[in-house]
Every structure is written in structure tokens, then in C-alpha cells.
Amino acid sequence: ALVDLDRLESNAKRMAEKAMRLGVRLRPHVKTHKCIEAARIQTDLHFGGLTVSTLAEAQAFAAGGFSDITYAVPIAPQKIADAADLHAEIGTLNLLVDHPDTVRAIEVLASSRSITLPVYLEIDCGGGRSGVDPASDLAQVLVRRLADSESIDFRGLLTHAGHAYSARSRSEVYEVACEERNLITAFAAEVRDLGVEIPDVSVGSTPTLRAIDDLTGVTEARPGNYLFYDFFQTAIGSCDLDDVAFSVLATVISVDTEQGRAIIDAGALALSKDPGPTHVDPECGFGLPVTLEDQHRLPGLRLAGLTQEHGTLTGPGVEALHPGTRLRFLPNHSCLSAACFDRPAGERGVLASHPPRQKVQGTGSKVARSITLSLVARTACAFILISRQRPQWYFEPMTAVLFWARARGVTEAKWRKRRKRSSTTKRLSRPWMLSSTSGCAPACTSGALETDRTTPTAST
């Protein structure tokens, strides 16, 4: 994967300046890139707050020095304890709710620890995904519940106009942006008239913020995709082709001119299987082929299909290809595509070589720490149980070696091939050991550690 640093910096500056012109704080969403360095570029001209989609992202960016983060997904009750821990560690982790049960769970946890947690109420402005309908009685009930709670610091209202991606043009995106603004500011005014304080009104999506020209009544915006952009954004008028900063470099590995197809070594694990803006162009394909040098669209080529590691090109342009030809592709959805790579290569100009940028692994050191703690805990458990049955276990190194082998995923069958099995191993049982089929993956009962898939494809 390639990131054009000049385009990235230009995109960041343009959006930061627009947020300032509109009089709102910019709290960029970082799920697109998951990169600490990129987040620093995004927040350079603003207060430094971020938006994330997982607790793993929040933990990683907190470790990178960010201390004001909004977890912009309605939180699962099982994750509240871990979120509270992170909030206490960094200073501010804003949570999101849209259901009374979640509010109750937050209150119980916060009360048990004698703390208050910052919470936003999510409003559905038309996307129909999550959030409460502002015209419903539930919206009024939740606002009052949050405002009156002694365990909750009610921060305000938050919404996301995801249905902007169904627009066909910039003018249609503008209509959605106005709807988003009007709906949430009207609801904020309504509850303020009832005597409820609404400190913040937060909106956010890349298409709507690019299109809108007035955010009166809004205090914060949370776009994210704008740093990279992608082919989808160009199709709905959010940006020009030359603004897209993220692309995937692929190589032609097979050509069949009689069948009119060519195969590249980039598949779904490089470009994702997002179908793209089919409502604008039903023949858009799974990504846009562009020239290496100047990012112009390559005529006569369509990325018609993807399997895990293969992409199929069709069209008259196939005749000009041969094995070894290198092509660049603008993905339909850069957020999904970027998540397939550990470290995109930064570039300036024409495919200049730059050191890889630091990529946030979704769980990073937290996973390693969890694995270590899991192994230590399981070792202690095994030590106690086995030593009760056979105190001389202390002096039988063979048994200890076998225990650690199993804990590290080495099966007994593999061990027999390496060394004759000791009779003492018959006394070892498995309930407290890591499964030999799952390696060292810990069972995450708290729900805090989420995995962001970042498997790179060797060919791209």
C-alpha cells in the first residue's frame, strides 16, 4: 500500500482550515489510517482530540500520547469497565449510548468506583444504523436520565450522517449535510428549552463536512476518511481524483488476451470487497486502475472481480498488459483497504521510496501483555494443582517442559517426534492450559481487546 504524503498533508490542512472557518472543533476519526503520525498531522491546527471505533484503537492512540478520545460506537456493557480504566489513565474517554440498559450499566460501574464517566447520546439523523430517533419519547427520556445522573457527565449530542454515502452528487451530499445539522441542532434547542444543558453538539462524516457551508449550532465535527479519500468519495463528489492519497500497488501475474482478462496479485486482502459506488456507476468494479506517475484513470480496464489474493482485470486495455506490468489502484474504501496492511509505504512524487510509517496495531502491546499474563496465570494454576498431586513435580524438568510446550501450542503428537514421552506427562490435564489449536490467543472475557485485522499481502 502506498500513501502519498503530499496529498495527505494537503487533505489534512484543507479540512482543518475548513473546520476553523465553520467555527467548530475538529475531532478527526482515525479508524481510516490507525497511524499515530497521521493523527498528529490531522490534529496539528486543532485541540488534539480524536475519534475511534474500537477500544483497541483508543488504547493504542492513548499510548501514543493522545488524551482526549471519543469512542464513537454505542458501548457494549461488557466493555464499560475497561473503558473506565482507560478514562482514568488518559483523562478523557467519551462514551456513547443510545439505550437505557447501557446507561444503567454505566451508572452501576461508575457508582461502584465512585467516579463519573463522560457520555454522549447518539442521535439518528437519518442513517438508520444506531442512535435514537430525536422525535421519539425515548430521546427525551434518555436526555433527562443522562443529565440527572450523578454518575454520568453528560457531554451532549452526537450524530453521524452515514446516509451521505448514498448520495449521487455533491449537491445531494449538501442536502444530507443540511439535514444532519438541522435535525441535531433543533433537538438540542428543544431540550435546552426544557432546562437541560447541552454542552456539545457533534456531527461527522467526510462527505457532509466537505459539502456544508454553515454549521451554526454545532460545536464539533468528526470526519475521518478525508485524510486518504478513495474512489467512492470521488464518485459522490467529496473530492477529486487527484486528492486521493491512498493506493495499492499491484503486479500483473497472468494475461489471457483470448479471454480478455488479466490477473493481478492483489485481491480482497489488499483492496477489500467493498462493492463501491454502484448506485452511481454499476460497472465501477472493485477499485480504480490509475497510472503510476500522475494518478490518471487507465482507460479500458475494469477490476471485475476479487478472490483472496487475486484480482481479475477485464476490458480492451488488457491487451497492453503483460506479466510484470505494475499498476496502481485506488480502493473503493480506503479504510478497509488500509486495514489489510501493517505498514503502508510513504511516498512523495512518483513512487519515491520512503521508510514505512508507524502503523498502530489494533491491540499492539496490549495483546502481548495479555498473552503474557494469561500464560503466567495458567502456569500458576497448573503449578498449584499438579504440585498437590505430586510434590516432586518441582524436580521433574521433563514435565515442566511439556507443560510449556503445550502452553505454546505444541501438540503431544509433535512432541513424540522430538523426544520420547515421559511417563509423568500422564498426570497433566488440560483444562487450565491454552488449547493446542488456538496457539497463544487469550480468552478475552472482559471484551476490551478487539482485533484490527492488519495482515499484509506479500505481493502488494
N, C-alpha and C positions, 0 to 999 in steps of 0.2 A: 504494500500500500504506500502511496505517495501523498505527502502533504506539501502543497505549495505555500511556503512561509510568507511570501509577499502578499498573496491573496488572503491568507488567513489574517495577517495583521491589518490589511485594509478592511476586511469584513468586520473585524473587532472594533476598529476605530470608528467606522461608519455607524455601527449600531450604538456604540457608547455615546457618540455625539448626538444621535437622534434622541436617545433617552433623555439626555440633558436638555435638548430643545423642547421636548414634551413635558419636562418638569417632573420626571419620575426617577426613582432609583432603579438601577439595572442590577437584577439578581440573576445572572445567566445560568442556564441549565447546563450541566457538564456531562450528562449521560452520552452526548454525541461523541466526545473525544476521550473522556476518562483520563485526562492528561493534566498533571499539576502545572506544568509550564504553560500550557494553553489557557488554563484557568487564570493564571496570573496575568496573561495578556488581556483576557476578557475583562478583568476587574481593575485594570490599571487606572482608568479615569473615574472609577466609582468607589463605593464604600467597602467593597470586598466581600459581600455576601454571595452565596452560591445556592443553587437548587440541585437536588439529586433525586434519583428514583429508587435507590436501594440504600439500606443501612450500610452495606459494604462500601458503597461509594462515599457515604458520609464519613465512615471510619477512615478511609484512605485519604480523603481530602483534609480531614482533621489532622491526620498525621503529617500532611504536607503544609500545615500552618494556618489553615482556614478555620475561623472560629465562629462564623455566623452562617448557619446552613439551614435550609428548609427542605425537609423530607416531603416532597410533593406528591405523595401517594397516601390514600387513607391507610393509616397504620393498622396492622393486624394486632389484636390484643396480645398475642404471644410475644410480640417484639417490643412492647412498651418498656419492659424492664431494661433491655439493652439500650433502647433509645434514651432512657433516663440516665443511664450510666454515661453515655456519650455527651449528653447535655451538660452533666455536671463536670465533665472533663474539659470541654471546649468553651463553655459559656452560653452558647445558644444553638439549640437544635429545635427548630419549629416543627410541630407535628400537624397532621391534617386529619380531620374527621368528617363523616357525613352520616353517622348513625348513633342513636342513643346508647347502644350497647358498648360502643367504643369509648364514648365519653365516660360511661360508668367505669370501664376498666381503667382508664387513665386516672380517674379520681381515686379509685381504690389503691392503685400503686402509689400515686403521689401522696395520699394521706398516710400510707404505711411508712413512708420515708420522711414525712413532714417537709415536703418540697412542693413547689408549684412548677408546672410544665407549660411552655408556650404552645398554644394551639390555634390553628385557623379552621374555620368552617368552609368546606368546599361547596361551591355553588355550581350547579349545572346550567351553563349558559346556552345550551342547545346541542352539545356534542353527544349527549346521551350515554356517556361512559360511566363516570362516577360523579358524585356531588348531589346535593339536594335541590329540588325544584324550588326556586325562590317564591313561587306563587302558592306553595303548599303550606298547610298548617305546621308541618314538621319543621320547616325552615324557621318559623317564629319560635317554636318550642326549643329548638337547639340553640338558637342565638341567646335566648334568655338563660338557658341552662349553663351555657359556657360563660356568659357574663356574670352570673351569680355564683359560680363555683369558687370555693375557697382554695381549691387545689389546682386550678387552671388559670393561666394568664392568657386571657382571650385577646389574640392579636388582630383579629379581623376576618375579612372575607377573601377567598382565593378562588379563581376560576381559570379554565383553560379552554379556548375555542378550538378544539381539535377538529371540528367540522369545517374549519377553513380549508382543510386539505381536500375537501370535496368540491371546492370552487374550480371553475374553468378558466378564470382570468383574474387579473389584478383588481378589476372593478368588483367582481364578485367577492373577492377576499376583503375588499374595503367594506362591503355591506356586512360581512360577518364580523369584522373588527368593530364596526359601529354598534352592532347588536350586542357584542360582548361587553363593550364599555357601558352602553346604556342600561343593560339589564342589571349589571352588578352595582353600578352607582345608584340606580333607582332603588334597589333593595337596601343598600347602605343608608340612603336618605330616609327610607321608610322606618328602619329600625332605630335610627338616631332620633327620629321624631317620637319614638316610644321611650326615649330616655336611655337607650343602650349606646355606649361608646364604641365606635368602630375605628380603631387606630389606623389600620391599614386596609387598602383595597388593592389586591394583587391580581394582575392579568398576565397572560403569557402565551405566545406562540410566535415563531419566526414570521409566518406569513402576515399575521394581523399587525404585528409591530412595524413591519416594513410598509404596510399599506396605510395605517392610520395617521391622521394629521392633528388629532386633538384627543388628549387623554385627561380632560378636566374631570376631577373627582377620583382619579386613580393615583395611587402613591407608588406603585412598583410594577415592573414588567419583568417577565421571566422567559425570554426566548432562548433557544439553545442551538438549533440546527444551523443558524446563520454563520457560525464560525467556519463550517465546512461547506454548507449548502450541498445540493445534489441535483440529479436530473429531474426529480419530482418538483423541486422548488422552481426550476426554470420553466417547467410546463404550466404551472399555475400563476406565473408572473411575479414570484417573490424575488427573483434575481435574474441576471443574465448568465449565459453560458460561461462567460469569462470570469464570473465571480466564484465559480465552484473551485474550492481549494483541495478537495479530496478526490483521489482517483486510484484505480487499481491497475498495475502494470501486469500484462499477461503476454504469453508467447504462444504462437500458433504451433501446434504439435502434429496436426494431421489435416490434409486437404483432399477433398474428393470433388473435383470440378464436374464430373458427370452427375453427381447427386446434388451439386450446387451447395456444398456445405464445407465448413472448416471447423476444426476443434481447437479450443484454447485450453490452457492448463489452469484456468480459474473457473471454479464452479460456485455452488451455493455457499461453500465455506469461505469464499472470498468476497462475493458480491451480494449474498443473501438472496432469498427467493421472493423478495418483495415484488409484487407484480407491476408496481409503478403506476404512473398516471393514466391508467387505461380509460378513465372517464373522459380524458382529453384526447388521447390517441390510443385506440385499441391495439395498434401494432407497435407500441413503444418498446417492447422487449424487456429484458432484464437488466438493462444498463445501456448507456450510450457510448458507442465506439468513437473516439476522438483521436486527432493527430497527436503524435508525441511532442511536437515542438510548440504549437500555438493553441492547442485545445479547440481546434475547429472540428465540427462534426464530419465524420467519414461517410461519404455518400455510398449507397449501395450495400450497406452492411446492417444486419439486424441480429442482435443477440437473442435468438429464438428460444433457447432452452438451456437449462442448467441441471446437472446432476451434482453429486457431492464435490467432485474435483474437476469436472469437465464443463465447458461451455460450448454451445453449438451456434456458429455464425451461419447465416444464410443471406442470399441476395447476390446480385451480379458482381458485387465487389469481391466476392470470394475468389474469382479468377486471378486477381492480382496478388493473392497471398500464397505463401509457401512455408513449410516448416522452418521455424526460426524467426519468422516475422514477429516483431514486438508491437503490441497495441496497448493503448490506454483506454480505460473505461470509466465513465462517470456513473457511479451506482445509483439505483433508484432511491435508495435510502441510506445515506452515509452513516447514520447512527448504527444501523445493523451491520453494515459492511465493516466499519471501523472496529466493531467489537470482535471481529474474526481475526484480528491481528494483534500481536503483542506489542510491536513497535513499528509504527509507520515511519518511513524514511522522510525526513525533512528535505526540501529542495527549494532552490531559488533559480529562476531562469529555466533553461532547457535541461531537465533531468540532471541537475547538478547533484553531486554526491555529498550528503551531509550526515553527520552522526545521527543515529536514531534518537528520537525524542523520548524522554522518560514517560512511560505508559503506566498508568495506575492499574494494577491488577485488582479486580473487584474485591478480593478478600485479602490479598497481599500477605503481610506479616501476620495478620490475624489468623489466617488459616494455619500457618506454620506453628504459631503459638498454641492454637487449639489442638493440633496434632500432637505436639509435644506433651501438653497437659494431659491429653487423652491417654497417651502411652504411659505416662508416669502413674496416672490413676489406676489404669488397668494392671500395671506391674505391681503396684502396692496391693491391690485386691488379690491378685494371684499369689503374691508372696505370703499374705496372711492365711489364705485358705489352704495353700499347699503345705506351708510350714506346720500348720496344726495337725495335718495328717502324717507328715513325715519331717520331723525337725532336722534330720540330716540333709535336707534339701540344700541347706547352706553350703554343703561341701560337695555337691554334685554338679559340677560345672556343665556337664552334658545336658542336664535338664534345663538349666538356665539358658543355655544357647538355643535349645529347641524352642523354649518359650519366646525368646526374642525373634527367632526365625518366623514363628507363626504370627507374632505381632506385626512383623514387617511383610506379611503376605506370602511367606514361603510355605507351600503345602507339604504335607508329610511325604507325598509321593516324590516330590522334588528332593526332599531331604534324604530319602533312601538311596537315591542315585549318588549322593555326595558322601554319605557315611552310614555305616551300619547303625540301625536304630537301637538306641539304648532301651533296656527293659524298663527303666524308670519313667520313660515318657508315657507309659500306660496310665500313670496316676494323674496325668494332666488332663483336665477337661477344658471345654472351650467357651462356656457362656460369657466369661468376662474378657475374652480376647477379641481382637479385631478379626473380622471374617477374612479368610484367605482369599475370598473372591472380591473383596472391596478394598484391598490394599490398606492404606492408612487413612481412609476418609472417615472422619469422626461423625458419630451420630449427633446432629445438632438439635438438641431438644429445645433450646431457647429460641430458635428461629432467627437468630441475629445474623448468622453468617450466610450470605447469599452468594451464589457463584455467578460471576460475569464471565461468559464464555469468551476466551481470548486465544483460541487455537489458531496459530498461523498456518497457512498453506505453504509448504516448502517451495512450491513452484512459482509463487507470486510474491 
